Amino acid sequence: MEWIMVAIGGGVGAFLRYAVTLFITKLHYPAYYATGVVNLVGSFLLGIVIHSLNEEMIISFLVVGVLGAFTTFSTFAFDFVGLFNKGHISKGINYILINLVGGLLLFAIGYYI
């Protein structure tokens, strides 16, 4: 039963990530902004979920399923390499700092609030 919850959560998370990407790009921002948004929001929500919940099935649904599909490290890496290859070195470094440091800080904030 747990794997079903993970699969359903994964579908929800993937859909939400796609919706955020569509929304951000319709505002005429680059797609890598959407990746940053989902990673930061997902880190914050992960902190809240991990701290607040102890029901294994709900955690599997939310953490592994929804947030696992919502956030993305592979697209983050792809976006960074794209910025670097286009000569946007400072944007790439800022992108790394925002995603990594921001994600860790937002996770901690979510966990401790």
MDAnalysis code that builds the backbone (N, CA, C; Angstrom):
import MDAnalysis as mda
import numpy as np

u = mda.Universe.empty(339, n_residues=113, atom_resindex=np.repeat(np.arange(113), 3), trajectory=True)
u.add_TopologyAttr("name", ["N", "CA", "C"] * 113)
u.add_TopologyAttr("resid", np.arange(1, 114))
u.add_TopologyAttr("resname", ["MET", "GLU", "TRP", "ILE", "MET", "VAL", "ALA", "ILE", "GLY", "GLY", "GLY", "VAL", "GLY", "ALA", "PHE", "LEU", "ARG", "TYR", "ALA", "VAL", "THR", "LEU", "PHE", "ILE", "THR", "LYS", "LEU", "HIS", "TYR", "PRO", "ALA", "TYR", "TYR", "ALA", "THR", "GLY", "VAL", "VAL", "ASN", "LEU", "VAL", "GLY", "SER", "PHE", "LEU", "LEU", "GLY", "ILE", "VAL", "ILE", "HIS", "SER", "LEU", "ASN", "GLU", "GLU", "MET", "ILE", "ILE", "SER", "PHE", "LEU", "VAL", "VAL", "GLY", "VAL", "LEU", "GLY", "ALA", "PHE", "THR", "THR", "PHE", "SER", "THR", "PHE", "ALA", "PHE", "ASP", "PHE", "VAL", "GLY", "LEU", "PHE", "ASN", "LYS", "GLY", "HIS", "ILE", "SER", "LYS", "GLY", "ILE", "ASN", "TYR", "ILE", "LEU", "ILE", "ASN", "LEU", "VAL", "GLY", "GLY", "LEU", "LEU", "LEU", "PHE", "ALA", "ILE", "GLY", "TYR", "TYR", "ILE"])
u.atoms.positions = np.array([
    [0.815, -1.201, 0.000],
    [0.000, 0.000, 0.000],
    [0.861, 1.268, 0.000],
    [2.016, 1.186, 0.690],
    [2.877, 2.366, 0.779],
    [3.378, 2.799, -0.599],
    [3.729, 1.849, -1.444],
    [4.226, 2.188, -2.778],
    [3.159, 2.891, -3.601],
    [1.898, 2.560, -3.363],
    [0.809, 3.252, -4.067],
    [0.746, 4.710, -3.640],
    [0.916, 4.946, -2.343],
    [0.914, 6.321, -1.834],
    [2.086, 7.122, -2.409],
    [3.242, 6.487, -2.514],
    [4.412, 7.145, -3.109],
    [4.135, 7.475, -4.570],
    [3.554, 6.539, -5.294],
    [3.266, 6.764, -6.711],
    [2.248, 7.892, -6.908],
    [1.204, 7.898, -6.106],
    [0.205, 8.970, -6.204],
    [0.832, 10.309, -5.839],
    [1.596, 10.310, -4.756],
    [2.284, 11.541, -4.349],
    [3.242, 12.029, -5.420],
    [3.946, 11.099, -6.069],
    [4.857, 11.470, -7.149],
    [4.123, 12.142, -8.301],
    [2.952, 11.627, -8.617],
    [2.147, 12.254, -9.666],
    [1.719, 13.658, -9.281],
    [1.318, 13.826, -8.033],
    [0.917, 15.152, -7.546],
    [2.104, 16.105, -7.585],
    [3.259, 15.663, -7.088],
    [4.445, 16.512, -7.060],
    [4.912, 16.902, -8.453],
    [4.896, 15.949, -9.377],
    [5.308, 16.241, -10.756],
    [4.359, 17.247, -11.397],
    [3.065, 17.070, -11.160],
    [2.095, 18.023, -11.689],
    [2.315, 19.424, -11.106],
    [2.537, 19.507, -9.800],
    [2.762, 20.813, -9.164],
    [4.033, 21.474, -9.694],
    [5.074, 20.684, -9.879],
    [6.324, 21.235, -10.423],
    [6.103, 21.780, -11.834],
    [5.392, 21.033, -12.640],
    [5.074, 21.476, -13.998],
    [4.251, 22.764, -13.961],
    [3.282, 22.840, -13.065],
    [2.437, 24.034, -12.944],
    [3.269, 25.253, -12.539],
    [4.187, 25.075, -11.609],
    [5.060, 26.186, -11.197],
    [5.922, 26.627, -12.369],
    [6.466, 25.680, -13.113],
    [7.299, 26.018, -14.274],
    [6.493, 26.796, -15.309],
    [5.282, 26.353, -15.597],
    [4.433, 27.090, -16.539],
    [4.150, 28.504, -16.048],
    [3.825, 28.627, -14.773],
    [3.510, 29.927, -14.197],
    [4.708, 30.878, -14.274],
    [5.879, 30.400, -13.868],
    [7.092, 31.235, -13.873],
    [7.452, 31.657, -15.298],
    [7.390, 30.724, -16.244],
    [7.764, 31.075, -17.616],
    [6.722, 31.977, -18.275],
    [5.458, 31.870, -17.878],
    [4.445, 32.793, -18.413],
    [4.659, 34.214, -17.905],
    [5.355, 34.336, -16.787],
    [5.728, 35.658, -16.275],
    [7.004, 36.169, -16.947],
    [7.490, 35.411, -17.928],
    [8.672, 35.752, -18.735],
    [9.980, 35.693, -17.944],
    [10.014, 34.815, -16.944],
    [11.257, 34.536, -16.245],
    [11.847, 33.261, -16.842],
    [13.170, 33.103, -16.758],
    [13.777, 31.872, -17.278],
    [13.291, 30.648, -16.493],
    [13.298, 29.501, -17.142],
    [12.822, 28.265, -16.511],
    [13.633, 27.902, -15.273],
    [14.911, 28.302, -15.233],
    [15.702, 27.948, -14.053],
    [15.218, 28.666, -12.800],
    [14.480, 29.753, -12.936],
    [13.852, 30.379, -11.764],
    [12.840, 29.423, -11.137],
    [12.101, 28.722, -11.980],
    [11.106, 27.765, -11.483],
    [11.789, 26.645, -10.702],
    [12.930, 26.182, -11.195],
    [13.667, 25.134, -10.490],
    [14.079, 25.630, -9.110],
    [14.573, 26.852, -9.039],
    [14.938, 27.432, -7.748],
    [13.743, 27.553, -6.817],
    [12.619, 27.995, -7.349],
    [11.413, 28.148, -6.534],
    [10.965, 26.807, -5.962],
    [10.889, 25.773, -6.810],
    [10.419, 24.482, -6.301],
    [11.404, 23.879, -5.304],
    [12.695, 24.075, -5.529],
    [13.677, 23.542, -4.588],
    [13.607, 24.256, -3.240],
    [13.435, 25.567, -3.258],
    [13.362, 26.312, -2.003],
    [12.061, 26.044, -1.261],
    [10.956, 26.096, -1.963],
    [9.657, 25.814, -1.340],
    [9.632, 24.367, -0.837],
    [10.129, 23.444, -1.655],
    [10.160, 22.040, -1.252],
    [11.013, 21.801, -0.019],
    [12.142, 22.480, 0.090],
    [12.996, 22.347, 1.271],
    [12.281, 22.837, 2.526],
    [11.604, 23.958, 2.416],
    [10.838, 24.504, 3.539],
    [9.733, 23.530, 3.959],
    [8.979, 23.048, 2.985],
    [7.892, 22.115, 3.285],
    [8.414, 20.804, 3.859],
    [9.562, 20.347, 3.376],
    [10.165, 19.131, 3.916],
    [10.478, 19.289, 5.398],
    [11.022, 20.435, 5.761],
    [11.302, 20.688, 7.175],
    [10.047, 20.622, 8.023],
    [8.981, 21.222, 7.533],
    [7.711, 21.199, 8.266],
    [7.189, 19.767, 8.406],
    [7.178, 19.032, 7.305],
    [6.631, 17.672, 7.313],
    [7.439, 16.759, 8.227],
    [8.761, 16.795, 8.098],
    [9.622, 15.919, 8.900],
    [9.448, 16.215, 10.385],
    [9.325, 17.469, 10.733],
    [9.202, 17.845, 12.141],
    [7.807, 17.560, 12.697],
    [6.794, 17.719, 11.877],
    [5.419, 17.709, 12.367],
    [4.724, 16.354, 12.321],
    [5.107, 15.513, 11.409],
    [4.357, 14.278, 11.197],
    [5.149, 13.053, 11.634],
    [4.425, 12.033, 12.062],
    [5.092, 10.775, 12.393],
    [4.348, 9.572, 11.825],
    [3.322, 9.794, 11.039],
    [2.583, 8.713, 10.383],
    [3.336, 8.302, 9.128],
    [3.831, 7.072, 9.120],
    [4.710, 6.605, 8.039],
    [4.076, 6.709, 6.652],
    [2.809, 6.383, 6.538],
    [2.139, 6.409, 5.236],
    [2.037, 7.849, 4.708],
    [1.713, 8.778, 5.575],
    [1.607, 10.187, 5.162],
    [2.982, 10.738, 4.805],
    [3.988, 10.361, 5.575],
    [5.354, 10.804, 5.277],
    [5.798, 10.248, 3.918],
    [5.498, 8.975, 3.651],
    [5.852, 8.384, 2.352],
    [5.173, 9.145, 1.224],
    [3.891, 9.441, 1.402],
    [3.140, 10.182, 0.387],
    [3.734, 11.570, 0.175],
    [3.958, 12.311, 1.263],
    [4.414, 13.699, 1.139],
    [5.899, 13.828, 0.836],
    [6.746, 13.125, 1.589],
    [8.196, 13.315, 1.453],
    [8.735, 12.612, 0.205],
    [8.512, 11.322, 0.120],
    [9.068, 10.571, -1.005],
    [8.294, 10.873, -2.287],
    [6.970, 10.890, -2.189],
    [6.139, 11.097, -3.369],
    [6.064, 12.542, -3.813],
    [5.294, 13.353, -3.086],
    [5.022, 14.729, -3.512],
    [6.306, 15.552, -3.583],
    [7.016, 15.659, -2.465],
    [8.200, 16.532, -2.456],
    [9.358, 15.946, -3.249],
    [9.442, 14.622, -3.322],
    [10.475, 13.992, -4.139],
    [10.319, 14.321, -5.615],
    [9.083, 14.354, -6.084],
    [8.830, 14.687, -7.496],
    [8.778, 16.193, -7.721],
    [8.407, 16.940, -6.695],
    [8.289, 18.397, -6.815],
    [9.662, 19.052, -6.921],
    [10.589, 18.632, -6.077],
    [11.933, 19.220, -6.094],
    [12.820, 18.437, -7.055],
    [13.947, 19.039, -7.409],
    [14.804, 18.375, -8.393],
    [16.256, 18.814, -8.268],
    [17.127, 17.840, -8.100],
    [18.550, 18.149, -8.110],
    [19.115, 18.050, -9.519],
    [18.604, 17.122, -10.300],
    [19.140, 16.931, -11.647],
    [18.891, 18.153, -12.526],
    [17.707, 18.744, -12.449],
    [17.431, 19.946, -13.247],
    [18.252, 21.125, -12.729],
    [18.447, 21.187, -11.421],
    [19.309, 22.207, -10.826],
    [20.714, 22.099, -11.411],
    [21.261, 20.883, -11.484],
    [22.597, 20.683, -12.053],
    [22.619, 21.052, -13.532],
    [21.593, 20.642, -14.270],
    [21.487, 20.960, -15.692],
    [21.436, 22.471, -15.911],
    [20.630, 23.161, -15.111],
    [20.515, 24.619, -15.235],
    [21.839, 25.312, -14.941],
    [22.551, 24.837, -13.916],
    [23.837, 25.436, -13.590],
    [24.822, 25.275, -14.738],
    [24.913, 24.088, -15.289],
    [25.834, 23.846, -16.410],
    [25.446, 24.714, -17.605],
    [24.149, 24.866, -17.840],
    [23.689, 25.733, -18.923],
    [24.122, 27.175, -18.725],
    [23.970, 27.682, -17.508],
    [24.415, 29.049, -17.217],
    [25.922, 29.173, -17.397],
    [26.652, 28.202, -16.886],
    [28.108, 28.216, -16.982],
    [28.566, 28.175, -18.439],
    [27.948, 27.302, -19.243],
    [28.324, 27.176, -20.653],
    [28.001, 28.421, -21.468],
    [27.021, 29.181, -21.035],
    [26.668, 30.417, -21.728],
    [27.498, 31.600, -21.231],
    [28.436, 31.335, -20.332],
    [29.312, 32.385, -19.831],
    [28.738, 33.184, -18.688],
    [27.632, 32.743, -18.130],
    [26.997, 33.448, -17.003],
    [27.532, 32.885, -15.683],
    [28.824, 33.089, -15.457],
    [29.503, 32.501, -14.304],
    [28.920, 33.026, -12.999],
    [28.754, 34.332, -12.873],
    [28.236, 34.883, -11.613],
    [26.786, 34.461, -11.370],
    [25.979, 34.392, -12.425],
    [24.608, 33.887, -12.268],
    [24.629, 32.437, -11.807],
    [25.533, 31.655, -12.358],
    [25.646, 30.249, -11.976],
    [26.038, 30.078, -10.519],
    [27.006, 30.883, -10.075],
    [27.430, 30.811, -8.674],
    [26.292, 31.243, -7.753],
    [25.604, 32.315, -8.110],
    [24.454, 32.757, -7.317],
    [23.370, 31.685, -7.290],
    [23.157, 31.032, -8.412],
    [22.160, 29.968, -8.508],
    [22.497, 28.821, -7.552],
    [23.768, 28.447, -7.507],
    [24.205, 27.401, -6.579],
    [23.963, 27.840, -5.140],
    [24.386, 29.045, -4.807],
    [24.243, 29.535, -3.439],
    [22.773, 29.625, -3.021],
    [21.947, 30.154, -3.898],
    [20.527, 30.291, -3.574],
    [19.899, 28.923, -3.344],
    [20.169, 27.969, -4.235],
    [19.569, 26.640, -4.108],
    [20.105, 25.877, -2.899],
    [21.413, 25.839, -2.729],
    [21.987, 25.030, -1.659],
    [21.858, 25.683, -0.292],
    [22.360, 26.891, -0.162],
    [22.301, 27.572, 1.129],
    [20.854, 27.930, 1.474],
    [20.137, 28.466, 0.495],
    [18.733, 28.802, 0.724],
    [17.908, 27.586, 1.084],
    [18.145, 26.476, 0.381],
    [17.413, 25.248, 0.668],
    [17.678, 24.733, 2.073],
    [18.936, 24.754, 2.481],
    [19.273, 24.302, 3.839],
    [18.666, 25.218, 4.899],
    [18.749, 26.518, 4.671],
    [18.162, 27.461, 5.632],
    [16.650, 27.319, 5.711],
    [15.998, 27.198, 4.567],
    [14.545, 27.066, 4.573],
    [14.093, 25.742, 5.172],
    [14.876, 24.682, 4.968],
    [14.553, 23.432, 5.637],
    [14.610, 23.622, 7.157],
    [15.673, 24.260, 7.636],
    [15.823, 24.487, 9.072],
    [14.691, 25.348, 9.624],
    [14.336, 26.388, 8.896],
    [13.221, 27.251, 9.332],
    [11.932, 26.431, 9.408],
    [11.650, 25.666, 8.365],
    [10.457, 24.830, 8.363],
    [10.465, 23.816, 9.486],
    [11.623, 23.262, 9.785],
    [11.744, 22.245, 10.828],
    [11.531, 22.838, 12.223],
    [12.054, 24.043, 12.434],
    [12.031, 24.615, 13.786],
    [10.869, 25.560, 14.073],
    [10.020, 25.826, 13.078],
    [8.891, 26.714, 13.398],
    [7.757, 25.946, 14.034],
])
